[in-house]
Amino acid sequence: MSVARRHDAVDPGHPSLSVKRQCELLSINRSGWYYQPKGNTDEELELMKLIDRKYLEIPFYGSRKIADCLRKLGHSVNRKRVQRLMRLMGIMAIYRRPKTSKPGKGHKVYPYLLKGLDINRPNHVWAVDITYIPMAKGFLYLVAIIDWYSRYVLSWRLSNTLDTDFCIEALEEALRKGKPEIFNTDQGSQFTGEEFTETLKKHGIQISMDGKGSYNDNLFIERLWRTVKYEEVYLKAYKDGREARISLAKYFRFYNTERSHQSHGYKTPAEVYVPSSTIPIEPKAGGMVESCASNPLTVTGFHLNITPVLS
């Protein structure tokens, strides 16, 4: 269980266990439980939105060049501040360099298996990644799992912390729809951890991990983020996590079942992933699409990981 989840499990009104004893049982620091993190200022949230847009346009720009771009737009920022915000957003410049994405301590790094591989069928290779989602007040993290060949989004989850739990939930949801031969990730601690990799091994799936800082190693999911942000996220100003969750559920349904891709002869990802599927999916009340493991046309991922709010 993540630290955030353990903090959330403490019940100050427990009839027999004090907060101190609960913290001891959960192996967390009591002062850490009482601490309330400061939210990001409106100015920082605006800077993060600008950094996100610039990063999508020029992913090889590091903190130094992004700080220069922001100064040219009239913002008084230095490199150190931009570095801090980029770390908070979970992004870094993409280029060849040693040790760009560090796995967690003791985590095994697996070899990259996709070099020269002809990916020519659904469920041959799946890929996963995490991106930053801005809101009117605050931000969230979005994880998505995509079938590399068809571009079909198998599952997704939102969280307001970069923990492992929401990634595991997305993986388990995707595996109820199918199973890939190879699963490709980056070397982030969310994906190199034992719980994530053991889930893949249990299903007999080969694990592939990106080379050091290479944009092309996970190209299709990077393209997905660009598409989602320009066609959905940047056109909205989500007021909270619930609104983001409902709106993204609608968008991913559109992306999977209506948005055609030229590379597949203008078929939708769902048509390529399962050509025989013609069952329509109706949104439930509130615009949310029901999760149904037996139907691959269903867009899932509207669970919001409830953890202490960062902003």
Secondary structure, 3 states (H helix, E strand, C coil): CCHHHHHHHCCCCCCCCCHHHHHHHCCCCHHHHHCCCCCCCHHHHHHHHHHHHHHHHCCCCCHHHHHHHHHHCCCCCCHHHHHHHHHHHCCCCCCCCCCCCCCCCCCCCCCCCCCCCCCCCCCCEEEEEEEEEECCCCEEEEEEEEECCCCCEEEEEEECCCCCHHHHHHHHHHHCCCCCCEEEECCCHHHHCHHHHHHHHHCCCEEEECCCCCCHHHHHHHHHHHHHHHHCHHHCCCCCHHHHHHHHHHHHHHHHHCCCEHHHCCECHHHHHCCCCCCCCCECHHHCECCCCCCCCCCCCCCEECCCCCC
